[in-house]
């Protein structure tokens, strides 16, 4: 009996080992996978991903065809809806690029395929928790990761030297940050901080004070709560004092990057793309982690760009294989080393990329902070985000002279309007 049980166990183990191979052999050969994106297919990262995947599956003679689309999201929604109406016939769309904050907008109308049956727990465990969390909507997995960015502080080293102000160390706090803003504000034509007014850029002023933008589950905006009010009133008061630039002032200099590079702004908060943009204008900068907020611990947020499978794909098994490879350790190594963004997994080999510009480590380290979470988004994200920016620029950031009571009443009014957008208003 013991020998029989042992043989049965060996047989089950053997079957479990060969099952994936058998499944792989069931995939059709001589296929083309059409991948839609807003990126140029000739970019090195895209070429690297294409070549790596086609080499891995060379025995199947599978080809990736990248398709670049303008006015991307509206065009894709129209295309996918048209294919659904036509009963799946017409244009073949197998994979699409998508920013994670747009996932709810596409998933809720049934244009994305849920991927839970394809993704193994082993694959999911390779991702940073803060990244993995952003791939789900209403409990279902809808995407894999193309690349990620986090948010850090960018400091103008030349301006610190010019104004005789010592650079902070990486253990600085929000109190240190505010004090530095005020020190720079004492100098003519110089501001300590500038913002572009976008919700993504401004979100540290929420979570570093212990708050949240919204209760996405119940579609309630939370900007009238004490923590959120504290962050935004603090920023407004810095603008009142001349210690921080308003959005309108930054635009007069051509935007925050130009104002920074031209020696008028000492500090910014932003993602890897902002640091790269600044780096194209000046070498006189460095990067630090965001100042520590009320939690007493380092914190940031992630913003993943993703790959998804449209529900109209006629070959979803191959579509999954593509996006699984693109976000694998190998794919993430290719993407990061080709300057596409941070990897979603700590296993990617990006040592040379980090060594090339030592400040990059702070963006990378932020992926692993325990308190780092995905940027807050909701089902109707585009309407909420665009109206957030418009309302705050018009009624708060570019308005001078409000006292504390008027400022809080104005933010409460905006908060009520933003709840309307969370409920689907347009």
C-alpha positions as a Markdown table, in Angstrom:
| # | Residue | x | y | z |
|---|---|---|---|---|
| 1 | Unk | 0.0 | 0.0 | 0.0 |
| 2 | Unk | 2.9 | 2.4 | 0.9 |
| 3 | Unk | 4.5 | 1.6 | -2.5 |
| 4 | Unk | 1.2 | 2.3 | -4.3 |
| 5 | Unk | 0.7 | 5.7 | -2.5 |
| 6 | Unk | 4.3 | 6.6 | -3.3 |
| 7 | Unk | 3.8 | 5.8 | -6.9 |
| 8 | Unk | 0.6 | 7.8 | -7.0 |
| 9 | Unk | 2.4 | 10.8 | -5.4 |
| 10 | Unk | 5.2 | 10.6 | -8.0 |
| 11 | Unk | 2.7 | 10.4 | -10.8 |
| 12 | Unk | 0.8 | 13.5 | -9.5 |
| 13 | Unk | 4.1 | 15.4 | -9.2 |
| 14 | Unk | 5.1 | 14.4 | -12.7 |
| 15 | Unk | 1.8 | 15.6 | -14.1 |
| 16 | Unk | 2.0 | 18.9 | -12.2 |
| 17 | Unk | 5.4 | 19.4 | -13.8 |
| 18 | Unk | 4.4 | 18.7 | -17.3 |
| 19 | Unk | 1.0 | 20.4 | -17.2 |
| 20 | Unk | 2.3 | 23.9 | -18.0 |
| 21 | Unk | 4.3 | 22.6 | -20.9 |
| 22 | Unk | 1.2 | 20.8 | -22.3 |
| 23 | Unk | -0.8 | 24.0 | -22.0 |
| 24 | Unk | 1.9 | 25.9 | -23.8 |
| 25 | Unk | 1.9 | 23.4 | -26.7 |
| 26 | Unk | -1.9 | 24.0 | -27.1 |
| 27 | Unk | -1.2 | 27.6 | -28.1 |
| 28 | Unk | -1.6 | 28.2 | -31.9 |
| 29 | Unk | 1.5 | 28.9 | -34.0 |
| 30 | Unk | 2.1 | 31.5 | -36.7 |
| 31 | Unk | 0.2 | 34.3 | -35.0 |
| 32 | Unk | 0.5 | 38.1 | -34.8 |
| 33 | Unk | -0.3 | 39.9 | -31.6 |
| 34 | Unk | -1.4 | 43.6 | -32.2 |
| 35 | Unk | -0.4 | 45.8 | -29.3 |
| 36 | Unk | -1.9 | 49.3 | -29.2 |
| 37 | Unk | -0.1 | 52.2 | -27.3 |
| 38 | Unk | 0.6 | 55.9 | -27.4 |
| 39 | Unk | 4.3 | 55.2 | -27.6 |
| 40 | Unk | 6.5 | 55.3 | -30.7 |
| 41 | Unk | 7.2 | 51.6 | -31.7 |
| 42 | Unk | 10.8 | 52.5 | -32.6 |
| 43 | Unk | 11.7 | 53.4 | -29.0 |
| 44 | Unk | 14.5 | 51.2 | -27.8 |
| 45 | Unk | 12.4 | 49.8 | -24.9 |
| 46 | Unk | 9.6 | 48.8 | -27.2 |
| 47 | Unk | 12.0 | 47.2 | -29.6 |
| 48 | Unk | 13.7 | 45.3 | -26.7 |
| 49 | Unk | 10.4 | 44.0 | -25.4 |
| 50 | Unk | 9.3 | 42.9 | -28.9 |
| 51 | Unk | 12.6 | 41.1 | -29.6 |
| 52 | Unk | 12.8 | 39.5 | -26.2 |
| 53 | Unk | 9.3 | 38.1 | -26.5 |
| 54 | Unk | 9.6 | 36.8 | -30.0 |
| 55 | Unk | 12.9 | 35.1 | -29.2 |
| 56 | Unk | 11.4 | 33.4 | -26.1 |
| 57 | Unk | 8.5 | 32.0 | -28.3 |
| 58 | Unk | 10.5 | 31.5 | -31.5 |
| 59 | Unk | 9.2 | 28.0 | -31.8 |
| 60 | Unk | 5.7 | 29.3 | -32.2 |
| 61 | Unk | 6.6 | 31.9 | -34.9 |
| 62 | Unk | 4.7 | 34.6 | -33.0 |
| 63 | Unk | 5.1 | 38.2 | -34.1 |
| 64 | Unk | 4.3 | 41.4 | -32.1 |
| 65 | Unk | 2.9 | 44.3 | -34.1 |
| 66 | Unk | 2.9 | 47.7 | -32.3 |
| 67 | Unk | 0.2 | 50.2 | -33.3 |
| 68 | Unk | 0.6 | 53.8 | -32.2 |
| 69 | Unk | -2.7 | 55.7 | -31.6 |
| 70 | Unk | -3.2 | 59.4 | -31.3 |
| 71 | Unk | -5.8 | 60.9 | -28.9 |
| 72 | Unk | -5.3 | 57.6 | -27.2 |
| 73 | Unk | -8.0 | 57.0 | -24.6 |
| 74 | Unk | -11.0 | 58.4 | -26.5 |
| 75 | Unk | -9.8 | 56.6 | -29.7 |
| 76 | Unk | -9.5 | 53.3 | -27.9 |
| 77 | Unk | -12.9 | 53.6 | -26.2 |
| 78 | Unk | -14.4 | 54.3 | -29.6 |
| 79 | Unk | -12.6 | 51.4 | -31.3 |
| 80 | Unk | -13.4 | 48.9 | -28.5 |
| 81 | Unk | -17.0 | 49.9 | -28.4 |
| 82 | Unk | -17.3 | 49.5 | -32.2 |
| 83 | Unk | -15.8 | 46.0 | -32.1 |
| 84 | Unk | -18.2 | 45.0 | -29.4 |
| 85 | Unk | -21.2 | 46.3 | -31.4 |
| 86 | Unk | -19.9 | 44.4 | -34.4 |
| 87 | Unk | -19.9 | 41.2 | -32.4 |
| 88 | Unk | -16.1 | 41.0 | -32.2 |
| 89 | Unk | -15.5 | 41.4 | -35.9 |
| 90 | Unk | -13.2 | 44.0 | -37.5 |
| 91 | Unk | -10.0 | 45.5 | -36.2 |
| 92 | Unk | -7.9 | 43.1 | -34.1 |
| 93 | Unk | -6.8 | 44.6 | -30.8 |
| 94 | Unk | -5.0 | 42.0 | -28.6 |
| 95 | Unk | -3.1 | 44.2 | -26.0 |
| 96 | Unk | -3.4 | 47.8 | -25.0 |
| 97 | Unk | -1.2 | 50.2 | -23.0 |
| 98 | Unk | -3.1 | 51.9 | -20.2 |
| 99 | Unk | -2.3 | 54.1 | -17.3 |
| 100 | Unk | -3.5 | 52.5 | -14.1 |
| 101 | Unk | -5.8 | 55.4 | -13.2 |
| 102 | Unk | -7.8 | 54.7 | -16.4 |
| 103 | Unk | -8.4 | 51.0 | -15.6 |
| 104 | Unk | -11.8 | 51.7 | -13.8 |
| 105 | Unk | -13.0 | 53.7 | -16.7 |
| 106 | Unk | -12.4 | 50.9 | -19.1 |
| 107 | Unk | -13.2 | 48.0 | -16.8 |
| 108 | Unk | -16.6 | 49.3 | -15.7 |
| 109 | Unk | -18.0 | 49.2 | -19.3 |
| 110 | Unk | -16.7 | 45.7 | -20.0 |
| 111 | Unk | -13.9 | 46.7 | -22.4 |
| 112 | Unk | -11.1 | 45.0 | -20.4 |
| 113 | Unk | -10.6 | 41.3 | -19.7 |
| 114 | Unk | -10.2 | 40.3 | -16.0 |
| 115 | Unk | -6.9 | 38.4 | -15.7 |
| 116 | Unk | -7.3 | 36.5 | -12.5 |
| 117 | Unk | -7.5 | 33.1 | -14.2 |
| 118 | Unk | -4.2 | 33.8 | -16.0 |
| 119 | Unk | -2.0 | 35.3 | -13.3 |
| 120 | Unk | -0.3 | 32.9 | -10.9 |
| 121 | Unk | 0.2 | 33.8 | -7.3 |
| 122 | Unk | 4.0 | 33.4 | -7.9 |
| 123 | Unk | 3.8 | 36.1 | -10.6 |
| 124 | Unk | 1.8 | 38.5 | -8.3 |
| 125 | Unk | 4.2 | 37.9 | -5.5 |
| 126 | Unk | 7.1 | 39.3 | -7.6 |
| 127 | Unk | 5.5 | 42.8 | -7.7 |
| 128 | Unk | 5.9 | 45.5 | -5.1 |
| 129 | Unk | 2.7 | 45.5 | -2.9 |
| 130 | Unk | 2.1 | 49.2 | -3.7 |
| 131 | Unk | 2.2 | 48.4 | -7.4 |
| 132 | Unk | 0.2 | 45.2 | -7.3 |
| 133 | Unk | -2.6 | 47.0 | -5.5 |
| 134 | Unk | -3.1 | 49.5 | -8.3 |
| 135 | Unk | -3.8 | 46.7 | -10.9 |
| 136 | Unk | -7.1 | 45.8 | -9.4 |
| 137 | Unk | -10.6 | 47.2 | -9.7 |
| 138 | Unk | -13.5 | 45.9 | -7.7 |
| 139 | Unk | -11.5 | 43.0 | -6.6 |
| 140 | Unk | -10.4 | 41.8 | -10.1 |
| 141 | Unk | -7.0 | 42.0 | -11.7 |
| 142 | Unk | -7.1 | 43.9 | -15.0 |
| 143 | Unk | -3.5 | 44.7 | -15.9 |
| 144 | Unk | 0.2 | 44.0 | -15.7 |
| 145 | Unk | 2.9 | 46.7 | -15.3 |
| 146 | Unk | 4.8 | 48.5 | -18.1 |
| 147 | Unk | 6.7 | 50.7 | -15.7 |
| 148 | Unk | 6.2 | 52.7 | -12.5 |
| 149 | Unk | 7.1 | 56.1 | -11.1 |
| 150 | Unk | 7.2 | 57.3 | -7.5 |
| 151 | Unk | 7.4 | 60.8 | -6.1 |
| 152 | Unk | 10.4 | 62.4 | -4.6 |
| 153 | Unk | 11.7 | 65.9 | -3.8 |
| 154 | Unk | 14.0 | 67.6 | -6.4 |
| 155 | Unk | 16.4 | 70.3 | -5.1 |
| 156 | Unk | 18.1 | 73.1 | -7.0 |
| 157 | Unk | 21.7 | 72.7 | -5.6 |
| 158 | Unk | 22.9 | 75.9 | -7.4 |
| 159 | Unk | 20.2 | 77.9 | -5.7 |
| 160 | Unk | 20.9 | 76.5 | -2.3 |
| 161 | Unk | 24.5 | 77.5 | -2.7 |
| 162 | Unk | 23.6 | 80.9 | -4.2 |
| 163 | Unk | 21.4 | 81.7 | -1.2 |
| 164 | Unk | 23.8 | 80.3 | 1.3 |
| 165 | Unk | 21.3 | 77.7 | 2.5 |
| 166 | Unk | 22.5 | 74.2 | 3.5 |
| 167 | Unk | 21.0 | 71.2 | 1.7 |
| 168 | Unk | 18.9 | 69.0 | 4.0 |
| 169 | Unk | 19.7 | 65.4 | 4.5 |
| 170 | Unk | 17.4 | 62.5 | 3.6 |
| 171 | Unk | 15.9 | 62.4 | 7.0 |
| 172 | Unk | 14.3 | 65.8 | 6.7 |
| 173 | Unk | 10.7 | 66.5 | 7.8 |
| 174 | Unk | 7.8 | 68.6 | 6.4 |
| 175 | Unk | 8.7 | 71.2 | 9.1 |
| 176 | Unk | 12.2 | 71.4 | 7.6 |
| 177 | Unk | 10.7 | 71.7 | 4.1 |
| 178 | Unk | 8.4 | 74.6 | 5.2 |
| 179 | Unk | 11.2 | 76.4 | 7.0 |
| 180 | Unk | 13.4 | 76.1 | 3.9 |
| 181 | Unk | 10.6 | 77.5 | 1.7 |
| 182 | Unk | 10.5 | 80.5 | 4.0 |
| 183 | Unk | 14.2 | 81.0 | 3.9 |
| 184 | Unk | 14.2 | 81.1 | 0.1 |
| 185 | Unk | 11.2 | 83.4 | 0.1 |
| 186 | Unk | 13.4 | 86.1 | 1.8 |
| 187 | Unk | 15.4 | 86.4 | -1.4 |
| 188 | Unk | 14.3 | 88.6 | -4.3 |
| 189 | Unk | 12.9 | 86.6 | -7.3 |
| 190 | Unk | 13.2 | 83.3 | -5.5 |
| 191 | Unk | 10.6 | 80.9 | -4.2 |
| 192 | Unk | 11.1 | 77.8 | -2.1 |
| 193 | Unk | 8.6 | 75.6 | -3.9 |
| 194 | Unk | 6.4 | 75.5 | -7.0 |
| 195 | Unk | 3.5 | 73.3 | -8.2 |
| 196 | Unk | 1.8 | 72.7 | -11.5 |
| 197 | Unk | -1.6 | 72.3 | -9.7 |
| 198 | Unk | -2.2 | 68.7 | -10.8 |
| 199 | Unk | -3.8 | 66.3 | -8.3 |
| 200 | Unk | -0.9 | 63.8 | -8.8 |
| 201 | Unk | 1.7 | 66.4 | -8.0 |
| 202 | Unk | -0.2 | 67.8 | -5.0 |
| 203 | Unk | -1.1 | 64.5 | -3.4 |
| 204 | Unk | 1.9 | 64.5 | -1.0 |
| 205 | Unk | 0.3 | 67.6 | 0.6 |
| 206 | Unk | -2.5 | 65.2 | 1.4 |
| 207 | Unk | -0.9 | 61.9 | 2.6 |
| 208 | Unk | 2.1 | 63.5 | 4.3 |
| 209 | Unk | -0.5 | 65.2 | 6.6 |
| 210 | Unk | -2.2 | 61.8 | 7.2 |
| 211 | Unk | -5.2 | 62.4 | 4.8 |
| 212 | Unk | -6.7 | 61.0 | 1.6 |
| 213 | Unk | -8.3 | 62.6 | -1.4 |
| 214 | Unk | -11.4 | 60.4 | -1.4 |
| 215 | Unk | -13.3 | 57.5 | -0.2 |
| 216 | Unk | -13.4 | 55.7 | -3.6 |
| 217 | Unk | -15.6 | 52.9 | -2.3 |
| 218 | Unk | -18.4 | 55.3 | -1.3 |
| 219 | Unk | -17.6 | 58.0 | -3.9 |
| 220 | Unk | -17.0 | 60.8 | -1.3 |
| 221 | Unk | -14.4 | 63.5 | -1.6 |
| 222 | Unk | -12.6 | 64.1 | 1.7 |
| 223 | Unk | -10.9 | 67.4 | 1.2 |
| 224 | Unk | -13.0 | 69.0 | 3.9 |
| 225 | Unk | -11.5 | 66.8 | 6.6 |
| 226 | Unk | -8.9 | 68.2 | 9.1 |
| 227 | Unk | -5.8 | 66.4 | 7.7 |
| 228 | Unk | -6.6 | 67.4 | 4.1 |
| 229 | Unk | -7.4 | 71.0 | 5.1 |
| 230 | Unk | -4.1 | 71.2 | 7.1 |
| 231 | Unk | -2.0 | 70.2 | 4.1 |
| 232 | Unk | -3.7 | 72.5 | 1.6 |
| 233 | Unk | -4.0 | 75.5 | 3.9 |
| 234 | Unk | -0.3 | 75.2 | 4.7 |
| 235 | Unk | 0.6 | 75.3 | 1.1 |
| 236 | Unk | -1.8 | 78.2 | 0.4 |
| 237 | Unk | -0.2 | 80.2 | 3.3 |
| 238 | Unk | 3.3 | 79.6 | 1.8 |
| 239 | Unk | 2.0 | 81.1 | -1.4 |
| 240 | Unk | 0.6 | 84.1 | 0.5 |
| 241 | Unk | 4.0 | 84.7 | 2.1 |
| 242 | Unk | 5.8 | 84.5 | -1.2 |
| 243 | Unk | 7.6 | 81.3 | 0.0 |
| 244 | Unk | 5.9 | 79.2 | -2.7 |
| 245 | Unk | 4.9 | 80.0 | -6.3 |
| 246 | Unk | 1.3 | 79.9 | -7.3 |
| 247 | Unk | 0.4 | 78.0 | -10.5 |
| 248 | Unk | -0.1 | 81.3 | -12.4 |
| 249 | Unk | 3.4 | 82.5 | -11.3 |
| 250 | Unk | 5.0 | 79.2 | -12.4 |
| 251 | Unk | 3.3 | 79.5 | -15.8 |
| 252 | Unk | 4.8 | 83.0 | -16.2 |
| 253 | Unk | 8.2 | 81.3 | -16.2 |
| 254 | Unk | 7.1 | 78.6 | -18.6 |
| 255 | Unk | 6.2 | 76.0 | -16.0 |
| 256 | Unk | 7.7 | 74.6 | -12.9 |
| 257 | Unk | 10.6 | 72.9 | -14.7 |
| 258 | Unk | 11.7 | 76.1 | -16.4 |
| 259 | Unk | 11.2 | 78.2 | -13.2 |
| 260 | Unk | 13.4 | 75.6 | -11.4 |
| 261 | Unk | 16.1 | 75.4 | -14.0 |
| 262 | Unk | 16.3 | 79.2 | -14.4 |
| 263 | Unk | 17.1 | 79.7 | -10.8 |
| 264 | Unk | 13.8 | 80.9 | -9.4 |
| 265 | Unk | 12.6 | 77.8 | -7.5 |
| 266 | Unk | 14.5 | 75.8 | -5.0 |
| 267 | Unk | 12.4 | 72.7 | -4.6 |
| 268 | Unk | 9.8 | 70.6 | -6.5 |
| 269 | Unk | 7.9 | 67.4 | -5.7 |
| 270 | Unk | 7.4 | 65.1 | -8.6 |
| 271 | Unk | 8.0 | 61.8 | -10.4 |
| 272 | Unk | 11.0 | 60.4 | -12.3 |
| 273 | Unk | 9.8 | 62.0 | -15.5 |
| 274 | Unk | 10.0 | 65.5 | -13.8 |
| 275 | Unk | 13.5 | 64.8 | -12.6 |
| 276 | Unk | 14.5 | 63.7 | -16.2 |
| 277 | Unk | 12.9 | 66.8 | -17.6 |
| 278 | Unk | 14.8 | 69.0 | -15.1 |
| 279 | Unk | 18.0 | 67.1 | -15.9 |
| 280 | Unk | 17.6 | 68.0 | -19.6 |
| 281 | Unk | 17.8 | 71.7 | -18.6 |
| 282 | Unk | 20.4 | 71.8 | -15.8 |
| 283 | Unk | 22.9 | 69.6 | -14.0 |
| 284 | Unk | 22.6 | 71.6 | -10.8 |
| 285 | Unk | 20.1 | 69.5 | -8.9 |
| 286 | Unk | 19.8 | 66.5 | -6.7 |
| 287 | Unk | 16.9 | 64.3 | -5.5 |
| 288 | Unk | 15.9 | 63.3 | -1.9 |
| 289 | Unk | 13.0 | 61.3 | -0.5 |
| 290 | Unk | 9.9 | 63.3 | 0.2 |
| 291 | Unk | 10.1 | 65.0 | 3.6 |
| 292 | Unk | 8.7 | 62.8 | 6.4 |
| 293 | Unk | 5.1 | 63.8 | 7.4 |
| 294 | Unk | 3.0 | 63.1 | 10.4 |
| 295 | Unk | 3.4 | 59.4 | 10.2 |
| 296 | Unk | 7.1 | 59.7 | 11.2 |
| 297 | Unk | 8.0 | 57.3 | 8.3 |
| 298 | Unk | 9.1 | 57.6 | 4.7 |
| 299 | Unk | 6.2 | 57.7 | 2.3 |
| 300 | Unk | 5.5 | 58.2 | -1.4 |
| 301 | Unk | 3.0 | 57.0 | -4.0 |
| 302 | Unk | 3.2 | 54.8 | -7.1 |
| 303 | Unk | 1.8 | 55.6 | -10.5 |
| 304 | Unk | 2.0 | 52.5 | -12.8 |
| 305 | Unk | 1.7 | 52.5 | -16.6 |
| 306 | Unk | 0.2 | 49.2 | -17.6 |
| 307 | Unk | -0.6 | 46.6 | -20.2 |
| 308 | Unk | -4.1 | 45.2 | -20.4 |
| 309 | Unk | -6.1 | 42.7 | -22.6 |
| 310 | Unk | -9.2 | 44.1 | -24.3 |
| 311 | Unk | -12.3 | 41.9 | -23.8 |
| 312 | Unk | -12.6 | 41.8 | -27.6 |
| 313 | Unk | -9.2 | 40.0 | -28.0 |
| 314 | Unk | -9.7 | 36.9 | -30.1 |
| 315 | Unk | -6.5 | 35.3 | -28.7 |
| 316 | Unk | -6.5 | 36.1 | -25.0 |
| 317 | Unk | -4.1 | 33.3 | -24.1 |
| 318 | Unk | -1.4 | 34.8 | -26.3 |
| 319 | Unk | -2.3 | 38.3 | -25.2 |
| 320 | Unk | -1.7 | 37.2 | -21.6 |
| 321 | Unk | 1.6 | 35.7 | -22.5 |
| 322 | Unk | 2.7 | 39.0 | -24.0 |
| 323 | Unk | 1.8 | 41.2 | -21.1 |
| 324 | Unk | 3.1 | 38.6 | -18.6 |
| 325 | Unk | 6.5 | 38.8 | -20.4 |
| 326 | Unk | 6.5 | 42.6 | -20.6 |
| 327 | Unk | 6.0 | 42.8 | -16.8 |
| 328 | Unk | 8.3 | 39.9 | -15.9 |
| 329 | Unk | 11.7 | 40.4 | -14.3 |
| 330 | Unk | 13.2 | 40.1 | -17.8 |
| 331 | Unk | 10.7 | 42.6 | -19.4 |
| 332 | Unk | 11.0 | 45.0 | -16.5 |
| 333 | Unk | 14.8 | 45.0 | -16.8 |
| 334 | Unk | 14.5 | 45.8 | -20.5 |
| 335 | Unk | 12.0 | 48.6 | -19.9 |
| 336 | Unk | 13.9 | 50.3 | -17.0 |
| 337 | Unk | 17.3 | 50.1 | -18.7 |
| 338 | Unk | 15.7 | 51.7 | -21.8 |
| 339 | Unk | 14.5 | 54.7 | -19.7 |
| 340 | Unk | 10.8 | 53.7 | -19.7 |
| 341 | Unk | 10.5 | 54.0 | -15.9 |
| 342 | Unk | 11.0 | 52.2 | -12.7 |
| 343 | Unk | 10.5 | 48.4 | -12.5 |
| 344 | Unk | 7.5 | 46.9 | -10.8 |
| 345 | Unk | 9.6 | 44.1 | -9.3 |
| 346 | Unk | 12.7 | 44.3 | -7.0 |
| 347 | Unk | 14.2 | 41.4 | -9.0 |
| 348 | Unk | 14.9 | 43.4 | -12.2 |
| 349 | Unk | 18.6 | 43.9 | -12.9 |
| 350 | Unk | 18.9 | 47.7 | -13.0 |
| 351 | Unk | 22.3 | 48.1 | -11.3 |
| 352 | Unk | 23.9 | 50.0 | -14.2 |
| 353 | Unk | 20.8 | 52.2 | -14.6 |
| 354 | Unk | 21.1 | 53.2 | -10.9 |
| 355 | Unk | 24.9 | 53.8 | -11.1 |
| 356 | Unk | 24.5 | 56.1 | -14.1 |
| 357 | Unk | 22.6 | 58.7 | -12.0 |
| 358 | Unk | 22.9 | 58.1 | -8.2 |
| 359 | Unk | 19.9 | 60.2 | -7.4 |
| 360 | Unk | 17.7 | 57.6 | -9.1 |
| 361 | Unk | 18.0 | 55.4 | -6.0 |
| 362 | Unk | 15.6 | 57.5 | -4.1 |
| 363 | Unk | 12.8 | 56.9 | -6.6 |
| 364 | Unk | 13.6 | 53.2 | -6.6 |
| 365 | Unk | 13.8 | 53.0 | -2.8 |
| 366 | Unk | 10.3 | 54.7 | -2.5 |
| 367 | Unk | 8.8 | 51.6 | -4.2 |
| 368 | Unk | 9.6 | 49.6 | -1.1 |
| 369 | Unk | 8.4 | 52.0 | 1.7 |
| 370 | Unk | 5.8 | 50.3 | 3.8 |
| 371 | Unk | 3.5 | 53.3 | 3.6 |
| 372 | Unk | 3.8 | 53.8 | -0.1 |
| 373 | Unk | 0.4 | 53.4 | -1.8 |
| 374 | Unk | -1.0 | 53.8 | -5.4 |
| 375 | Unk | -2.0 | 57.3 | -6.4 |
| 376 | Unk | -5.7 | 57.6 | -5.5 |
| 377 | Unk | -8.1 | 57.2 | -8.4 |
| 378 | Unk | -11.7 | 56.6 | -8.9 |
| 379 | Unk | -14.1 | 55.2 | -11.5 |
| 380 | Unk | -14.6 | 58.6 | -13.1 |
| 381 | Unk | -10.9 | 59.7 | -12.7 |
| 382 | Unk | -10.6 | 61.9 | -15.8 |
| 383 | Unk | -13.6 | 64.1 | -14.8 |
| 384 | Unk | -12.5 | 64.3 | -11.1 |
| 385 | Unk | -8.8 | 65.0 | -11.9 |
| 386 | Unk | -9.4 | 67.7 | -14.5 |
| 387 | Unk | -12.0 | 69.5 | -12.4 |
| 388 | Unk | -9.8 | 69.3 | -9.4 |
| 389 | Unk | -7.0 | 71.1 | -11.2 |
| 390 | Unk | -9.4 | 73.7 | -12.7 |
| 391 | Unk | -11.3 | 74.4 | -9.5 |
| 392 | Unk | -8.2 | 74.7 | -7.2 |
| 393 | Unk | -6.3 | 76.9 | -9.7 |
| 394 | Unk | -9.2 | 79.3 | -10.2 |
| 395 | Unk | -10.4 | 79.4 | -6.6 |
| 396 | Unk | -7.4 | 78.7 | -4.4 |
| 397 | Unk | -3.8 | 78.6 | -5.7 |
| 398 | Unk | -4.1 | 81.7 | -7.9 |
| 399 | Unk | -6.2 | 83.8 | -5.5 |
| 400 | Unk | -4.5 | 86.0 | -2.9 |
| 401 | Unk | -5.8 | 87.5 | 0.3 |
| 402 | Unk | -8.1 | 84.8 | 1.7 |
| 403 | Unk | -8.2 | 84.5 | 5.5 |
| 404 | Unk | -8.2 | 81.0 | 7.1 |
| 405 | Unk | -12.0 | 80.8 | 7.4 |
| 406 | Unk | -12.6 | 81.9 | 3.8 |
| 407 | Unk | -10.0 | 79.5 | 2.6 |
| 408 | Unk | -11.5 | 76.5 | 4.4 |
| 409 | Unk | -15.0 | 77.4 | 3.2 |
| 410 | Unk | -13.7 | 77.6 | -0.4 |
| 411 | Unk | -12.0 | 74.2 | -0.1 |
| 412 | Unk | -15.2 | 72.8 | 1.4 |
| 413 | Unk | -17.2 | 74.2 | -1.6 |
| 414 | Unk | -14.7 | 72.6 | -4.0 |
| 415 | Unk | -14.9 | 69.3 | -2.1 |
| 416 | Unk | -18.7 | 69.2 | -2.6 |
| 417 | Unk | -18.3 | 69.8 | -6.3 |
| 418 | Unk | -15.7 | 67.0 | -6.5 |
| 419 | Unk | -18.0 | 64.6 | -4.8 |
| 420 | Unk | -20.4 | 65.2 | -7.7 |
| 421 | Unk | -17.7 | 64.1 | -10.1 |
| 422 | Unk | -17.0 | 61.0 | -8.0 |
| 423 | Unk | -20.6 | 60.1 | -8.5 |
| 424 | Unk | -20.3 | 60.3 | -12.3 |
| 425 | Unk | -21.1 | 63.9 | -13.0 |
| 426 | Unk | -19.5 | 65.5 | -16.0 |
